[in-house]
Amino acid sequence: MFQPTQSQSALVLFLIVGVPLLLGWLGLIVQCANASFKSDGDKVAWILILVLLGPVGAALYLIAGRTRQTRPADREKWVV
């Protein structure tokens, strides 16, 4: 029976967990670069936070930084 070595197990774990996390993090950086913010300084600050803080920056951006888009039909309901 085939018994994987410890380095093979680490490689498989990296491919299953690490690669999707890395791609998600890079996707957040691209999404942040394409998003519209109130000022360019906000955009630069969020990109720096994402790059320098890694997973913590990604969590912060997902919680507080992403601009929420609403459908036009929902916006019409808000008009008083």
PDB file of N, CA, C and O in Angstrom:
ATOM      1  N   MET A   1       0.842  -1.177   0.000  1.00  0.00           N
ATOM      2  CA  MET A   1       0.000   0.000   0.000  1.00  0.00           C
ATOM      3  C   MET A   1       0.888   1.241   0.000  1.00  0.00           C
ATOM      4  O   MET A   1       1.953   1.254   0.617  1.00  0.00           O
ATOM      5  N   PHE A   2       0.447   2.263  -0.685  1.00  0.00           N
ATOM      6  CA  PHE A   2       1.214   3.504  -0.800  1.00  0.00           C
ATOM      7  C   PHE A   2       1.055   4.339   0.461  1.00  0.00           C
ATOM      8  O   PHE A   2      -0.067   4.617   0.886  1.00  0.00           O
ATOM      9  N   GLN A   3       2.164   4.740   1.058  1.00  0.00           N
ATOM     10  CA  GLN A   3       2.161   5.606   2.231  1.00  0.00           C
ATOM     11  C   GLN A   3       2.824   6.930   1.853  1.00  0.00           C
ATOM     12  O   GLN A   3       4.022   6.958   1.569  1.00  0.00           O
ATOM     13  N   PRO A   4       2.066   8.024   1.846  1.00  0.00           N
ATOM     14  CA  PRO A   4       2.680   9.310   1.490  1.00  0.00           C
ATOM     15  C   PRO A   4       3.646   9.770   2.572  1.00  0.00           C
ATOM     16  O   PRO A   4       3.439   9.530   3.762  1.00  0.00           O
ATOM     17  N   THR A   5       4.694  10.429   2.132  1.00  0.00           N
ATOM     18  CA  THR A   5       5.637  10.987   3.091  1.00  0.00           C
ATOM     19  C   THR A   5       5.061  12.284   3.658  1.00  0.00           C
ATOM     20  O   THR A   5       4.044  12.792   3.185  1.00  0.00           O
ATOM     21  N   GLN A   6       5.723  12.794   4.662  1.00  0.00           N
ATOM     22  CA  GLN A   6       5.250  14.028   5.296  1.00  0.00           C
ATOM     23  C   GLN A   6       5.298  15.202   4.319  1.00  0.00           C
ATOM     24  O   GLN A   6       4.407  16.051   4.332  1.00  0.00           O
ATOM     25  N   SER A   7       6.321  15.260   3.479  1.00  0.00           N
ATOM     26  CA  SER A   7       6.417  16.365   2.522  1.00  0.00           C
ATOM     27  C   SER A   7       5.343  16.260   1.450  1.00  0.00           C
ATOM     28  O   SER A   7       4.849  17.281   0.972  1.00  0.00           O
ATOM     29  N   GLN A   8       4.971  15.036   1.064  1.00  0.00           N
ATOM     30  CA  GLN A   8       3.892  14.867   0.095  1.00  0.00           C
ATOM     31  C   GLN A   8       2.559  15.284   0.703  1.00  0.00           C
ATOM     32  O   GLN A   8       1.729  15.888   0.023  1.00  0.00           O
ATOM     33  N   SER A   9       2.349  14.967   1.968  1.00  0.00           N
ATOM     34  CA  SER A   9       1.116  15.368   2.643  1.00  0.00           C
ATOM     35  C   SER A   9       1.029  16.884   2.757  1.00  0.00           C
ATOM     36  O   SER A   9      -0.042  17.466   2.585  1.00  0.00           O
ATOM     37  N   ALA A  10       2.152  17.513   3.046  1.00  0.00           N
ATOM     38  CA  ALA A  10       2.169  18.973   3.145  1.00  0.00           C
ATOM     39  C   ALA A  10       1.877  19.607   1.793  1.00  0.00           C
ATOM     40  O   ALA A  10       1.191  20.626   1.722  1.00  0.00           O
ATOM     41  N   LEU A  11       2.388  19.019   0.725  1.00  0.00           N
ATOM     42  CA  LEU A  11       2.134  19.540  -0.612  1.00  0.00           C
ATOM     43  C   LEU A  11       0.661  19.416  -0.974  1.00  0.00           C
ATOM     44  O   LEU A  11       0.078  20.348  -1.527  1.00  0.00           O
ATOM     45  N   VAL A  12       0.063  18.286  -0.669  1.00  0.00           N
ATOM     46  CA  VAL A  12      -1.359  18.084  -0.954  1.00  0.00           C
ATOM     47  C   VAL A  12      -2.194  19.066  -0.145  1.00  0.00           C
ATOM     48  O   VAL A  12      -3.139  19.652  -0.674  1.00  0.00           O
ATOM     49  N   LEU A  13      -1.864  19.253   1.122  1.00  0.00           N
ATOM     50  CA  LEU A  13      -2.593  20.205   1.962  1.00  0.00           C
ATOM     51  C   LEU A  13      -2.466  21.620   1.402  1.00  0.00           C
ATOM     52  O   LEU A  13      -3.446  22.363   1.368  1.00  0.00           O
ATOM     53  N   PHE A  14      -1.268  21.993   0.964  1.00  0.00           N
ATOM     54  CA  PHE A  14      -1.075  23.315   0.368  1.00  0.00           C
ATOM     55  C   PHE A  14      -1.916  23.473  -0.890  1.00  0.00           C
ATOM     56  O   PHE A  14      -2.525  24.523  -1.099  1.00  0.00           O
ATOM     57  N   LEU A  15      -1.955  22.447  -1.726  1.00  0.00           N
ATOM     58  CA  LEU A  15      -2.723  22.532  -2.967  1.00  0.00           C
ATOM     59  C   LEU A  15      -4.219  22.617  -2.701  1.00  0.00           C
ATOM     60  O   LEU A  15      -4.941  23.298  -3.430  1.00  0.00           O
ATOM     61  N   ILE A  16      -4.688  21.937  -1.671  1.00  0.00           N
ATOM     62  CA  ILE A  16      -6.125  21.929  -1.374  1.00  0.00           C
ATOM     63  C   ILE A  16      -6.553  23.193  -0.632  1.00  0.00           C
ATOM     64  O   ILE A  16      -7.627  23.733  -0.900  1.00  0.00           O
ATOM     65  N   VAL A  17      -5.733  23.665   0.287  1.00  0.00           N
ATOM     66  CA  VAL A  17      -6.114  24.809   1.125  1.00  0.00           C
ATOM     67  C   VAL A  17      -5.409  26.098   0.693  1.00  0.00           C
ATOM     68  O   VAL A  17      -6.050  27.137   0.541  1.00  0.00           O
ATOM     69  N   GLY A  18      -4.120  26.029   0.501  1.00  0.00           N
ATOM     70  CA  GLY A  18      -3.331  27.231   0.255  1.00  0.00           C
ATOM     71  C   GLY A  18      -3.596  27.909  -1.069  1.00  0.00           C
ATOM     72  O   GLY A  18      -3.705  29.134  -1.133  1.00  0.00           O
ATOM     73  N   VAL A  19      -3.699  27.128  -2.123  1.00  0.00           N
ATOM     74  CA  VAL A  19      -3.902  27.723  -3.447  1.00  0.00           C
ATOM     75  C   VAL A  19      -5.242  28.455  -3.535  1.00  0.00           C
ATOM     76  O   VAL A  19      -5.269  29.590  -4.009  1.00  0.00           O
ATOM     77  N   PRO A  20      -6.369  27.851  -3.094  1.00  0.00           N
ATOM     78  CA  PRO A  20      -7.626  28.615  -3.135  1.00  0.00           C
ATOM     79  C   PRO A  20      -7.594  29.883  -2.277  1.00  0.00           C
ATOM     80  O   PRO A  20      -8.143  30.912  -2.672  1.00  0.00           O
ATOM     81  N   LEU A  21      -6.954  29.816  -1.109  1.00  0.00           N
ATOM     82  CA  LEU A  21      -6.846  31.018  -0.275  1.00  0.00           C
ATOM     83  C   LEU A  21      -6.007  32.090  -0.961  1.00  0.00           C
ATOM     84  O   LEU A  21      -6.352  33.271  -0.922  1.00  0.00           O
ATOM     85  N   LEU A  22      -4.917  31.685  -1.583  1.00  0.00           N
ATOM     86  CA  LEU A  22      -4.074  32.636  -2.307  1.00  0.00           C
ATOM     87  C   LEU A  22      -4.831  33.269  -3.468  1.00  0.00           C
ATOM     88  O   LEU A  22      -4.745  34.479  -3.679  1.00  0.00           O
ATOM     89  N   LEU A  23      -5.566  32.464  -4.217  1.00  0.00           N
ATOM     90  CA  LEU A  23      -6.342  32.996  -5.339  1.00  0.00           C
ATOM     91  C   LEU A  23      -7.451  33.930  -4.852  1.00  0.00           C
ATOM     92  O   LEU A  23      -7.729  34.946  -5.490  1.00  0.00           O
ATOM     93  N   GLY A  24      -8.084  33.594  -3.727  1.00  0.00           N
ATOM     94  CA  GLY A  24      -9.107  34.476  -3.162  1.00  0.00           C
ATOM     95  C   GLY A  24      -8.531  35.801  -2.715  1.00  0.00           C
ATOM     96  O   GLY A  24      -9.139  36.851  -2.925  1.00  0.00           O
ATOM     97  N   TRP A  25      -7.355  35.761  -2.098  1.00  0.00           N
ATOM     98  CA  TRP A  25      -6.687  36.981  -1.649  1.00  0.00           C
ATOM     99  C   TRP A  25      -6.320  37.861  -2.840  1.00  0.00           C
ATOM    100  O   TRP A  25      -6.532  39.073  -2.812  1.00  0.00           O
ATOM    101  N   LEU A  26      -5.768  37.247  -3.889  1.00  0.00           N
ATOM    102  CA  LEU A  26      -5.441  38.008  -5.097  1.00  0.00           C
ATOM    103  C   LEU A  26      -6.704  38.564  -5.749  1.00  0.00           C
ATOM    104  O   LEU A  26      -6.694  39.676  -6.276  1.00  0.00           O
ATOM    105  N   GLY A  27      -7.791  37.793  -5.716  1.00  0.00           N
ATOM    106  CA  GLY A  27      -9.062  38.272  -6.259  1.00  0.00           C
ATOM    107  C   GLY A  27      -9.582  39.477  -5.500  1.00  0.00           C
ATOM    108  O   GLY A  27     -10.139  40.396  -6.101  1.00  0.00           O
ATOM    109  N   LEU A  28      -9.405  39.485  -4.178  1.00  0.00           N
ATOM    110  CA  LEU A  28      -9.825  40.648  -3.387  1.00  0.00           C
ATOM    111  C   LEU A  28      -9.004  41.883  -3.740  1.00  0.00           C
ATOM    112  O   LEU A  28      -9.540  42.990  -3.786  1.00  0.00           O
ATOM    113  N   ILE A  29      -7.717  41.706  -3.988  1.00  0.00           N
ATOM    114  CA  ILE A  29      -6.883  42.843  -4.376  1.00  0.00           C
ATOM    115  C   ILE A  29      -7.359  43.405  -5.711  1.00  0.00           C
ATOM    116  O   ILE A  29      -7.454  44.621  -5.876  1.00  0.00           O
ATOM    117  N   VAL A  30      -7.658  42.528  -6.660  1.00  0.00           N
ATOM    118  CA  VAL A  30      -8.153  42.975  -7.968  1.00  0.00           C
ATOM    119  C   VAL A  30      -9.512  43.646  -7.817  1.00  0.00           C
ATOM    120  O   VAL A  30      -9.764  44.685  -8.427  1.00  0.00           O
ATOM    121  N   GLN A  31     -10.390  43.057  -7.006  1.00  0.00           N
ATOM    122  CA  GLN A  31     -11.720  43.640  -6.793  1.00  0.00           C
ATOM    123  C   GLN A  31     -11.597  45.019  -6.156  1.00  0.00           C
ATOM    124  O   GLN A  31     -12.320  45.944  -6.527  1.00  0.00           O
ATOM    125  N   CYS A  32     -10.693  45.157  -5.209  1.00  0.00           N
ATOM    126  CA  CYS A  32     -10.482  46.449  -4.553  1.00  0.00           C
ATOM    127  C   CYS A  32      -9.949  47.472  -5.550  1.00  0.00           C
ATOM    128  O   CYS A  32     -10.362  48.632  -5.523  1.00  0.00           O
ATOM    129  N   ALA A  33      -9.049  47.063  -6.417  1.00  0.00           N
ATOM    130  CA  ALA A  33      -8.483  47.985  -7.406  1.00  0.00           C
ATOM    131  C   ALA A  33      -9.539  48.443  -8.407  1.00  0.00           C
ATOM    132  O   ALA A  33      -9.456  49.558  -8.921  1.00  0.00           O
ATOM    133  N   ASN A  34     -10.525  47.602  -8.690  1.00  0.00           N
ATOM    134  CA  ASN A  34     -11.568  47.953  -9.655  1.00  0.00           C
ATOM    135  C   ASN A  34     -12.780  48.628  -9.012  1.00  0.00           C
ATOM    136  O   ASN A  34     -13.625  49.170  -9.722  1.00  0.00           O
ATOM    137  N   ALA A  35     -12.878  48.604  -7.690  1.00  0.00           N
ATOM    138  CA  ALA A  35     -14.039  49.172  -7.000  1.00  0.00           C
ATOM    139  C   ALA A  35     -13.960  50.692  -6.992  1.00  0.00           C
ATOM    140  O   ALA A  35     -12.885  51.279  -7.109  1.00  0.00           O
ATOM    141  N   SER A  36     -15.120  51.310  -6.851  1.00  0.00           N
ATOM    142  CA  SER A  36     -15.155  52.768  -6.751  1.00  0.00           C
ATOM    143  C   SER A  36     -15.246  53.156  -5.277  1.00  0.00           C
ATOM    144  O   SER A  36     -16.091  52.650  -4.539  1.00  0.00           O
ATOM    145  N   PHE A  37     -14.380  54.044  -4.872  1.00  0.00           N
ATOM    146  CA  PHE A  37     -14.351  54.554  -3.506  1.00  0.00           C
ATOM    147  C   PHE A  37     -14.595  56.053  -3.550  1.00  0.00           C
ATOM    148  O   PHE A  37     -14.569  56.661  -4.620  1.00  0.00           O
ATOM    149  N   LYS A  38     -14.831  56.647  -2.388  1.00  0.00           N
ATOM    150  CA  LYS A  38     -15.070  58.090  -2.329  1.00  0.00           C
ATOM    151  C   LYS A  38     -13.845  58.869  -2.776  1.00  0.00           C
ATOM    152  O   LYS A  38     -13.970  59.941  -3.368  1.00  0.00           O
ATOM    153  N   SER A  39     -12.660  58.335  -2.494  1.00  0.00           N
ATOM    154  CA  SER A  39     -11.432  59.008  -2.929  1.00  0.00           C
ATOM    155  C   SER A  39     -10.402  57.956  -3.332  1.00  0.00           C
ATOM    156  O   SER A  39     -10.494  56.792  -2.942  1.00  0.00           O
ATOM    157  N   ASP A  40      -9.428  58.389  -4.116  1.00  0.00           N
ATOM    158  CA  ASP A  40      -8.360  57.477  -4.514  1.00  0.00           C
ATOM    159  C   ASP A  40      -7.504  57.075  -3.322  1.00  0.00           C
ATOM    160  O   ASP A  40      -6.920  55.992  -3.306  1.00  0.00           O
ATOM    161  N   GLY A  41      -7.431  57.950  -2.326  1.00  0.00           N
ATOM    162  CA  GLY A  41      -6.676  57.625  -1.125  1.00  0.00           C
ATOM    163  C   GLY A  41      -7.256  56.436  -0.387  1.00  0.00           C
ATOM    164  O   GLY A  41      -6.517  55.614   0.154  1.00  0.00           O
ATOM    165  N   ASP A  42      -8.591  56.340  -0.363  1.00  0.00           N
ATOM    166  CA  ASP A  42      -9.234  55.189   0.266  1.00  0.00           C
ATOM    167  C   ASP A  42      -8.855  53.902  -0.458  1.00  0.00           C
ATOM    168  O   ASP A  42      -8.566  52.884   0.171  1.00  0.00           O
ATOM    169  N   LYS A  43      -8.859  53.960  -1.778  1.00  0.00           N
ATOM    170  CA  LYS A  43      -8.520  52.778  -2.574  1.00  0.00           C
ATOM    171  C   LYS A  43      -7.084  52.340  -2.301  1.00  0.00           C
ATOM    172  O   LYS A  43      -6.819  51.155  -2.097  1.00  0.00           O
ATOM    173  N   VAL A  44      -6.163  53.294  -2.299  1.00  0.00           N
ATOM    174  CA  VAL A  44      -4.755  52.974  -2.053  1.00  0.00           C
ATOM    175  C   VAL A  44      -4.578  52.408  -0.648  1.00  0.00           C
ATOM    176  O   VAL A  44      -3.824  51.456  -0.448  1.00  0.00           O
ATOM    177  N   ALA A  45      -5.271  52.993   0.318  1.00  0.00           N
ATOM    178  CA  ALA A  45      -5.165  52.512   1.694  1.00  0.00           C
ATOM    179  C   ALA A  45      -5.645  51.066   1.805  1.00  0.00           C
ATOM    180  O   ALA A  45      -4.990  50.245   2.448  1.00  0.00           O
ATOM    181  N   TRP A  46      -6.784  50.748   1.185  1.00  0.00           N
ATOM    182  CA  TRP A  46      -7.302  49.380   1.256  1.00  0.00           C
ATOM    183  C   TRP A  46      -6.387  48.394   0.536  1.00  0.00           C
ATOM    184  O   TRP A  46      -6.204  47.269   1.002  1.00  0.00           O
ATOM    185  N   ILE A  47      -5.817  48.798  -0.584  1.00  0.00           N
ATOM    186  CA  ILE A  47      -4.893  47.895  -1.283  1.00  0.00           C
ATOM    187  C   ILE A  47      -3.660  47.640  -0.418  1.00  0.00           C
ATOM    188  O   ILE A  47      -3.184  46.508  -0.337  1.00  0.00           O
ATOM    189  N   LEU A  48      -3.139  48.682   0.227  1.00  0.00           N
ATOM    190  CA  LEU A  48      -1.997  48.495   1.125  1.00  0.00           C
ATOM    191  C   LEU A  48      -2.352  47.599   2.305  1.00  0.00           C
ATOM    192  O   LEU A  48      -1.553  46.750   2.703  1.00  0.00           O
ATOM    193  N   ILE A  49      -3.539  47.781   2.865  1.00  0.00           N
ATOM    194  CA  ILE A  49      -3.983  46.924   3.968  1.00  0.00           C
ATOM    195  C   ILE A  49      -4.056  45.476   3.509  1.00  0.00           C
ATOM    196  O   ILE A  49      -3.606  44.577   4.218  1.00  0.00           O
ATOM    197  N   LEU A  50      -4.620  45.244   2.327  1.00  0.00           N
ATOM    198  CA  LEU A  50      -4.724  43.881   1.808  1.00  0.00           C
ATOM    199  C   LEU A  50      -3.350  43.262   1.580  1.00  0.00           C
ATOM    200  O   LEU A  50      -3.125  42.100   1.920  1.00  0.00           O
ATOM    201  N   VAL A  51      -2.439  44.031   1.009  1.00  0.00           N
ATOM    202  CA  VAL A  51      -1.124  43.484   0.680  1.00  0.00           C
ATOM    203  C   VAL A  51      -0.284  43.267   1.935  1.00  0.00           C
ATOM    204  O   VAL A  51       0.355  42.224   2.079  1.00  0.00           O
ATOM    205  N   LEU A  52      -0.277  44.234   2.839  1.00  0.00           N
ATOM    206  CA  LEU A  52       0.616  44.164   3.993  1.00  0.00           C
ATOM    207  C   LEU A  52       0.106  43.269   5.117  1.00  0.00           C
ATOM    208  O   LEU A  52       0.906  42.662   5.829  1.00  0.00           O
ATOM    209  N   LEU A  53      -1.209  43.176   5.289  1.00  0.00           N
ATOM    210  CA  LEU A  53      -1.748  42.400   6.400  1.00  0.00           C
ATOM    211  C   LEU A  53      -2.239  41.010   6.008  1.00  0.00           C
ATOM    212  O   LEU A  53      -2.631  40.228   6.873  1.00  0.00           O
ATOM    213  N   GLY A  54      -2.223  40.698   4.728  1.00  0.00           N
ATOM    214  CA  GLY A  54      -2.580  39.355   4.276  1.00  0.00           C
ATOM    215  C   GLY A  54      -3.985  38.942   4.685  1.00  0.00           C
ATOM    216  O   GLY A  54      -4.950  39.642   4.378  1.00  0.00           O
ATOM    217  N   PRO A  55      -4.109  37.808   5.379  1.00  0.00           N
ATOM    218  CA  PRO A  55      -5.433  37.297   5.740  1.00  0.00           C
ATOM    219  C   PRO A  55      -6.211  38.235   6.670  1.00  0.00           C
ATOM    220  O   PRO A  55      -7.435  38.330   6.570  1.00  0.00           O
ATOM    221  N   VAL A  56      -5.516  38.916   7.559  1.00  0.00           N
ATOM    222  CA  VAL A  56      -6.196  39.860   8.457  1.00  0.00           C
ATOM    223  C   VAL A  56      -6.747  41.028   7.641  1.00  0.00           C
ATOM    224  O   VAL A  56      -7.874  41.467   7.867  1.00  0.00           O
ATOM    225  N   GLY A  57      -5.962  41.528   6.703  1.00  0.00           N
ATOM    226  CA  GLY A  57      -6.421  42.601   5.829  1.00  0.00           C
ATOM    227  C   GLY A  57      -7.596  42.173   4.972  1.00  0.00           C
ATOM    228  O   GLY A  57      -8.513  42.958   4.732  1.00  0.00           O
ATOM    229  N   ALA A  58      -7.573  40.921   4.507  1.00  0.00           N
ATOM    230  CA  ALA A  58      -8.687  40.409   3.705  1.00  0.00           C
ATOM    231  C   ALA A  58      -9.964  40.356   4.535  1.00  0.00           C
ATOM    232  O   ALA A  58     -11.037  40.723   4.057  1.00  0.00           O
ATOM    233  N   ALA A  59      -9.845  39.902   5.773  1.00  0.00           N
ATOM    234  CA  ALA A  59     -11.022  39.855   6.647  1.00  0.00           C
ATOM    235  C   ALA A  59     -11.545  41.262   6.920  1.00  0.00           C
ATOM    236  O   ALA A  59     -12.754  41.490   6.890  1.00  0.00           O
ATOM    237  N   LEU A  60     -10.645  42.203   7.185  1.00  0.00           N
ATOM    238  CA  LEU A  60     -11.067  43.588   7.418  1.00  0.00           C
ATOM    239  C   LEU A  60     -11.767  44.159   6.193  1.00  0.00           C
ATOM    240  O   LEU A  60     -12.785  44.840   6.317  1.00  0.00           O
ATOM    241  N   TYR A  61     -11.223  43.885   5.014  1.00  0.00           N
ATOM    242  CA  TYR A  61     -11.822  44.413   3.785  1.00  0.00           C
ATOM    243  C   TYR A  61     -13.197  43.803   3.547  1.00  0.00           C
ATOM    244  O   TYR A  61     -14.124  44.502   3.138  1.00  0.00           O
ATOM    245  N   LEU A  62     -13.335  42.510   3.798  1.00  0.00           N
ATOM    246  CA  LEU A  62     -14.636  41.865   3.605  1.00  0.00           C
ATOM    247  C   LEU A  62     -15.680  42.408   4.575  1.00  0.00           C
ATOM    248  O   LEU A  62     -16.855  42.523   4.227  1.00  0.00           O
ATOM    249  N   ILE A  63     -15.252  42.742   5.793  1.00  0.00           N
ATOM    250  CA  ILE A  63     -16.189  43.235   6.804  1.00  0.00           C
ATOM    251  C   ILE A  63     -16.502  44.719   6.607  1.00  0.00           C
ATOM    252  O   ILE A  63     -17.666  45.117   6.655  1.00  0.00           O
ATOM    253  N   ALA A  64     -15.475  45.535   6.385  1.00  0.00           N
ATOM    254  CA  ALA A  64     -15.686  46.983   6.430  1.00  0.00           C
ATOM    255  C   ALA A  64     -15.400  47.721   5.132  1.00  0.00           C
ATOM    256  O   ALA A  64     -15.904  48.829   4.949  1.00  0.00           O
ATOM    257  N   GLY A  65     -14.624  47.164   4.237  1.00  0.00           N
ATOM    258  CA  GLY A  65     -14.156  47.945   3.109  1.00  0.00           C
ATOM    259  C   GLY A  65     -14.944  47.839   1.830  1.00  0.00           C
ATOM    260  O   GLY A  65     -14.952  48.772   1.027  1.00  0.00           O
ATOM    261  N   ARG A  66     -15.601  46.728   1.626  1.00  0.00           N
ATOM    262  CA  ARG A  66     -16.290  46.536   0.354  1.00  0.00           C
ATOM    263  C   ARG A  66     -17.459  47.485   0.233  1.00  0.00           C
ATOM    264  O   ARG A  66     -18.204  47.706   1.188  1.00  0.00           O
ATOM    265  N   THR A  67     -17.609  48.044  -0.959  1.00  0.00           N
ATOM    266  CA  THR A  67     -18.754  48.912  -1.210  1.00  0.00           C
ATOM    267  C   THR A  67     -19.958  48.037  -1.493  1.00  0.00           C
ATOM    268  O   THR A  67     -19.888  47.101  -2.290  1.00  0.00           O
ATOM    269  N   ARG A  68     -21.040  48.345  -0.847  1.00  0.00           N
ATOM    270  CA  ARG A  68     -22.259  47.558  -1.027  1.00  0.00           C
ATOM    271  C   ARG A  68     -23.027  48.119  -2.209  1.00  0.00           C
ATOM    272  O   ARG A  68     -23.314  49.315  -2.260  1.00  0.00           O
ATOM    273  N   GLN A  69     -23.353  47.272  -3.142  1.00  0.00           N
ATOM    274  CA  GLN A  69     -24.126  47.714  -4.292  1.00  0.00           C
ATOM    275  C   GLN A  69     -25.558  47.234  -4.124  1.00  0.00           C
ATOM    276  O   GLN A  69     -25.804  46.096  -3.725  1.00  0.00           O
ATOM    277  N   THR A  70     -26.485  48.107  -4.431  1.00  0.00           N
ATOM    278  CA  THR A  70     -27.894  47.742  -4.355  1.00  0.00           C
ATOM    279  C   THR A  70     -28.489  47.767  -5.743  1.00  0.00           C
ATOM    280  O   THR A  70     -28.015  48.474  -6.632  1.00  0.00           O
ATOM    281  N   ARG A  71     -29.510  47.002  -5.909  1.00  0.00           N
ATOM    282  CA  ARG A  71     -30.203  46.995  -7.194  1.00  0.00           C
ATOM    283  C   ARG A  71     -31.019  48.276  -7.322  1.00  0.00           C
ATOM    284  O   ARG A  71     -31.503  48.797  -6.318  1.00  0.00           O
ATOM    285  N   PRO A  72     -31.180  48.793  -8.535  1.00  0.00           N
ATOM    286  CA  PRO A  72     -31.971  50.019  -8.715  1.00  0.00           C
ATOM    287  C   PRO A  72     -33.386  49.883  -8.164  1.00  0.00           C
ATOM    288  O   PRO A  72     -33.933  50.855  -7.644  1.00  0.00           O
ATOM    289  N   ALA A  73     -33.988  48.712  -8.264  1.00  0.00           N
ATOM    290  CA  ALA A  73     -35.345  48.527  -7.745  1.00  0.00           C
ATOM    291  C   ALA A  73     -35.380  48.716  -6.233  1.00  0.00           C
ATOM    292  O   ALA A  73     -36.348  49.258  -5.700  1.00  0.00           O
ATOM    293  N   ASP A  74     -34.341  48.277  -5.541  1.00  0.00           N
ATOM    294  CA  ASP A  74     -34.290  48.449  -4.090  1.00  0.00           C
ATOM    295  C   ASP A  74     -34.066  49.905  -3.710  1.00  0.00           C
ATOM    296  O   ASP A  74     -34.598  50.357  -2.696  1.00  0.00           O
ATOM    297  N   ARG A  75     -33.292  50.653  -4.496  1.00  0.00           N
ATOM    298  CA  ARG A  75     -33.038  52.057  -4.192  1.00  0.00           C
ATOM    299  C   ARG A  75     -34.311  52.881  -4.280  1.00  0.00           C
ATOM    300  O   ARG A  75     -34.489  53.828  -3.513  1.00  0.00           O
ATOM    301  N   GLU A  76     -35.195  52.536  -5.200  1.00  0.00           N
ATOM    302  CA  GLU A  76     -36.436  53.295  -5.351  1.00  0.00           C
ATOM    303  C   GLU A  76     -37.316  53.172  -4.115  1.00  0.00           C
ATOM    304  O   GLU A  76     -38.096  54.079  -3.827  1.00  0.00           O
ATOM    305  N   LYS A  77     -37.210  52.086  -3.391  1.00  0.00           N
ATOM    306  CA  LYS A  77     -38.010  51.892  -2.185  1.00  0.00           C
ATOM    307  C   LYS A  77     -37.564  52.827  -1.065  1.00  0.00           C
ATOM    308  O   LYS A  77     -38.342  53.123  -0.158  1.00  0.00           O
ATOM    309  N   TRP A  78     -36.320  53.292  -1.121  1.00  0.00           N
ATOM    310  CA  TRP A  78     -35.791  54.124  -0.049  1.00  0.00           C
ATOM    311  C   TRP A  78     -36.219  55.577  -0.162  1.00  0.00           C
ATOM    312  O   TRP A  78     -36.118  56.323   0.812  1.00  0.00           O
ATOM    313  N   VAL A  79     -36.689  55.992  -1.317  1.00  0.00           N
ATOM    314  CA  VAL A  79     -37.057  57.389  -1.523  1.00  0.00           C
ATOM    315  C   VAL A  79     -38.288  57.694  -0.688  1.00  0.00           C
ATOM    316  O   VAL A  79     -39.287  56.976  -0.749  1.00  0.00           O
ATOM    317  N   VAL A  80     -38.211  58.762   0.090  1.00  0.00           N
ATOM    318  CA  VAL A  80     -39.329  59.121   0.968  1.00  0.00           C
ATOM    319  C   VAL A  80     -40.138  60.221   0.333  1.00  0.00           C
ATOM    320  O   VAL A  80     -41.127  60.671   0.911  1.00  0.00           O
TER     321      VAL A  80
END
